[in-house]
Amino acid sequence: MFKKSIQQVRKSIFPIFFFGNNGTHGSLGTGFFIDELGHFLTANHVIEALPPGAKLSYIGNIPNQSFKSKKPISIKILAQDKRTDLAIGKIDSELLAPLQFADDEALIGQSITLCGYPLPQISTKNVTKDQKLVSQKIDVSQVRQYWQPTIKMDRIRKNTFYNKSFDSFITQHPSLPGMSGGPIFDLDAKVVGVNTANATRKIHRKSSPLQVENGIGIELSEVKAFVQQTLSNSRVA
């Protein structure tokens, strides 16, 4: 059902890496481009998870590009909003095709898809000369895209569910760690929200407790408002 839309979205998402001076590295979450100028959107908590002294980096559209001899590209963060858990950054080269926003919010019961880069595994191989570290080769072959078709189960007003300070919605299926910041899209590959969190609830029964886990998406109205305000301010500056 989502075969056509996934073929489009898979070319526009990317993992957000970090690299530290002491050789530390990892992936914090997922981002996706929103215009032809290199602006991308992700979740604010993804950016805030950056370890001290490390730098945000972009390598490209894993696994759909060649990464031989590729060097990480620096990421510039333009705006962060803790209330909506959104952040916008900018990348200056090797841009991907931007995704478009849907005209209207997804309806309850509508088929949508979660996506991103969950549980990425990154390895590095040290290149030495005369017992001194010269460079590191990055192996991202185990970093893969993930797709989770689901439905929009309910729309949640701000400050009513898990005390989220933004309008959100619940999805039938949860997202996996690393998918935060990824787009939630419809059958036409239009963005209807952004991955932000999961909700775990226990239903107490006499026989045995039942645990239910759902995804939480940032509602389209919140996403559009943040993007419009940020990019308007950027143009003025």
C-alpha positions as CSV (number, residue, x, y, z in Angstrom):
1,M,0.0,0.0,0.0
2,F,2.8,2.4,0.9
3,K,5.3,1.1,-1.8
4,K,5.0,4.2,-4.0
5,S,5.2,6.8,-1.2
6,I,8.2,5.0,0.5
7,Q,10.1,5.1,-2.8
8,Q,9.9,8.9,-2.5
9,V,10.4,9.4,1.2
10,R,13.4,7.0,1.4
11,K,15.4,9.5,-0.7
12,S,14.8,12.4,1.6
13,I,15.6,11.2,5.1
14,F,19.0,10.8,6.8
15,P,20.5,9.9,10.1
16,I,21.9,12.7,12.3
17,F,25.4,11.7,13.4
18,F,27.8,13.1,16.0
19,F,31.5,12.8,16.2
20,G,33.7,13.7,19.2
21,N,37.3,14.7,19.5
22,N,38.1,11.6,21.5
23,G,36.9,9.2,18.8
24,T,33.3,8.9,20.1
25,H,30.6,8.7,17.5
26,G,27.0,7.7,17.1
27,S,23.6,8.6,15.6
28,L,21.1,10.7,17.5
29,G,18.0,10.5,15.4
30,T,16.5,11.2,12.0
31,G,16.1,14.3,9.9
32,F,14.4,15.2,6.6
33,F,14.7,18.0,4.1
34,I,11.9,20.5,3.8
35,D,13.1,22.8,1.0
36,E,15.6,23.2,-1.8
37,L,17.9,25.4,0.3
38,G,19.1,22.7,2.6
39,H,16.8,23.3,5.6
40,F,15.8,20.1,7.4
41,L,13.5,19.3,10.3
42,T,14.0,17.0,13.2
43,A,13.0,16.6,16.9
44,N,14.5,19.0,19.4
45,H,15.4,16.3,21.9
46,V,17.6,14.7,19.1
47,I,19.7,17.9,19.0
48,E,19.8,18.2,22.8
49,A,21.2,14.7,23.1
50,L,24.5,15.9,21.5
51,P,27.3,14.9,23.9
52,P,29.5,17.7,25.2
53,G,32.4,18.6,22.8
54,A,30.9,16.6,19.9
55,K,29.7,18.0,16.6
56,L,26.6,17.2,14.6
57,S,27.4,15.7,11.2
58,Y,25.6,14.7,8.0
59,I,26.8,11.9,5.8
60,G,23.9,11.6,3.4
61,N,21.0,9.3,2.5
62,I,22.1,6.0,3.9
63,P,21.9,3.3,2.4
64,N,21.0,4.8,-0.9
65,Q,24.3,6.6,-1.7
66,S,28.0,5.6,-2.0
67,F,30.0,6.4,1.1
68,K,33.5,5.5,0.0
69,S,35.9,8.2,1.1
70,K,33.0,10.4,2.1
71,K,33.7,12.9,4.9
72,P,31.1,14.1,7.4
73,I,29.5,17.5,6.6
74,S,28.8,19.9,9.4
75,I,25.3,20.7,10.5
76,K,24.1,24.2,11.5
77,I,21.1,24.4,13.8
78,L,18.9,27.5,13.2
79,A,16.1,27.1,15.7
80,Q,15.0,24.8,18.6
81,D,11.7,24.8,20.4
82,K,11.4,22.8,23.6
83,R,7.6,23.3,23.7
84,T,6.9,21.6,20.4
85,D,10.0,19.4,20.5
86,L,11.0,20.6,17.0
87,A,14.3,21.8,15.6
88,I,15.4,23.2,12.2
89,G,18.9,23.0,10.8
90,K,20.7,23.7,7.6
91,I,23.1,21.7,5.4
92,D,25.1,23.4,2.6
93,S,26.0,20.5,0.3
94,E,24.9,17.1,-1.0
95,L,21.2,18.0,-0.4
96,L,18.4,15.5,-0.8
97,A,15.0,16.0,-2.4
98,P,12.7,17.9,0.1
99,L,9.4,16.4,1.3
100,Q,6.1,18.4,1.1
101,F,3.6,18.9,3.9
102,A,0.1,17.7,3.5
103,D,-2.6,20.3,3.2
104,D,-4.6,19.0,6.1
105,E,-4.0,17.0,9.2
106,A,-4.5,13.2,9.0
107,L,-7.9,11.9,10.0
108,I,-8.4,9.5,12.8
109,G,-8.2,6.0,11.3
110,Q,-6.1,7.2,8.3
111,S,-3.3,5.0,7.2
112,I,0.1,6.7,7.7
113,T,3.8,5.5,8.1
114,L,6.5,6.1,10.7
115,C,10.1,6.0,9.5
116,G,13.7,6.7,10.4
117,Y,17.0,5.1,11.4
118,P,16.4,2.9,14.5
119,L,19.2,1.3,16.6
120,P,22.0,2.3,14.2
121,Q,25.3,0.5,14.5
122,I,28.4,2.5,13.4
123,S,31.9,1.2,13.5
124,T,35.2,2.9,12.8
125,K,38.6,1.5,11.7
126,N,41.7,3.5,12.8
127,V,44.2,4.2,10.2
128,T,47.7,4.6,11.7
129,K,51.2,5.6,10.5
130,D,54.2,5.1,12.6
131,Q,51.9,4.1,15.4
132,K,50.1,7.4,15.2
133,L,46.4,7.8,14.4
134,V,46.1,9.4,11.0
135,S,42.4,9.0,10.3
136,Q,39.3,6.9,10.9
137,K,37.3,5.1,8.3
138,I,33.6,5.0,9.1
139,D,31.5,1.9,8.4
140,V,27.8,2.7,8.2
141,S,26.7,-0.4,6.4
142,Q,24.6,-1.5,9.4
143,V,22.7,1.8,9.5
144,R,19.4,1.0,7.8
145,Q,16.1,2.7,7.1
146,Y,12.9,1.4,8.8
147,W,9.3,1.7,7.8
148,Q,6.3,1.1,10.1
149,P,2.9,1.4,8.5
150,T,0.3,2.3,11.1
151,I,-2.9,4.4,11.6
152,K,-3.7,7.6,13.4
153,M,-5.7,6.5,16.4
154,D,-6.6,9.7,18.2
155,R,-5.9,13.5,18.2
156,I,-4.6,14.8,21.5
157,R,-4.8,18.4,22.6
158,K,-1.8,20.0,24.3
159,N,-1.2,19.5,28.0
160,T,-3.7,16.6,28.2
161,F,-1.7,13.4,27.4
162,Y,1.6,12.7,29.1
163,N,1.6,16.5,29.7
164,K,2.9,17.1,26.2
165,S,2.9,20.9,25.6
166,F,1.9,20.6,21.9
167,D,-1.0,19.2,19.9
168,S,-0.2,15.6,19.1
169,F,-1.7,12.3,17.9
170,I,-1.4,8.7,18.8
171,T,-0.4,6.0,16.3
172,Q,-1.3,2.4,16.6
173,H,2.4,1.3,16.4
174,P,5.3,2.8,18.4
175,S,8.5,4.1,16.8
176,L,11.9,2.6,17.7
177,P,14.8,4.5,19.3
178,G,16.6,6.5,16.6
179,M,13.4,7.3,14.6
180,S,12.8,10.5,16.6
181,G,12.6,13.5,14.2
182,G,11.6,11.3,11.2
183,P,8.6,12.3,9.1
184,I,5.2,10.7,9.5
185,F,3.7,10.6,6.0
186,D,0.5,9.5,4.1
187,L,-0.1,7.5,1.0
188,D,0.9,10.4,-1.2
189,A,4.3,10.8,0.6
190,K,3.1,14.1,2.2
191,V,4.2,14.8,5.8
192,V,1.4,14.8,8.4
193,G,3.6,14.9,11.5
194,V,7.0,14.2,13.1
195,N,8.0,11.3,15.3
196,T,8.6,12.5,18.9
197,A,7.9,9.8,21.5
198,N,6.2,6.7,22.6
199,A,3.4,6.2,25.2
200,T,3.5,3.1,27.3
201,R,0.4,2.3,29.4
202,K,-0.4,-0.7,31.6
203,I,-4.0,-2.0,31.9
204,H,-4.4,-3.8,35.2
205,R,-6.3,-7.0,35.0
206,K,-7.0,-9.8,37.4
207,S,-5.3,-12.4,35.2
208,S,-2.2,-10.5,34.1
209,P,-1.5,-6.8,33.4
210,L,-1.6,-5.8,29.7
211,Q,1.0,-3.3,28.4
212,V,0.1,-1.2,25.4
213,E,2.7,0.9,23.5
214,N,1.8,3.6,21.0
215,G,3.7,6.2,19.1
216,I,3.2,9.9,19.6
217,G,3.5,12.3,16.6
218,I,3.7,16.1,16.6
219,E,0.6,17.4,14.9
220,L,0.9,18.9,11.5
221,S,-0.5,22.3,12.6
222,E,2.3,22.6,15.2
223,V,5.0,21.6,12.6
224,K,3.8,24.0,9.9
225,A,3.6,26.9,12.4
226,F,7.2,26.3,13.7
227,V,8.6,25.9,10.2
228,Q,6.9,29.1,8.9
229,Q,8.0,31.2,11.8
230,T,11.6,29.9,11.7
231,L,12.1,30.3,8.0
232,S,10.5,33.8,8.0
233,N,12.9,34.9,10.8
234,S,15.8,33.4,8.9
235,R,15.0,35.3,5.7
236,V,14.6,38.6,7.7
237,A,18.0,38.0,9.4
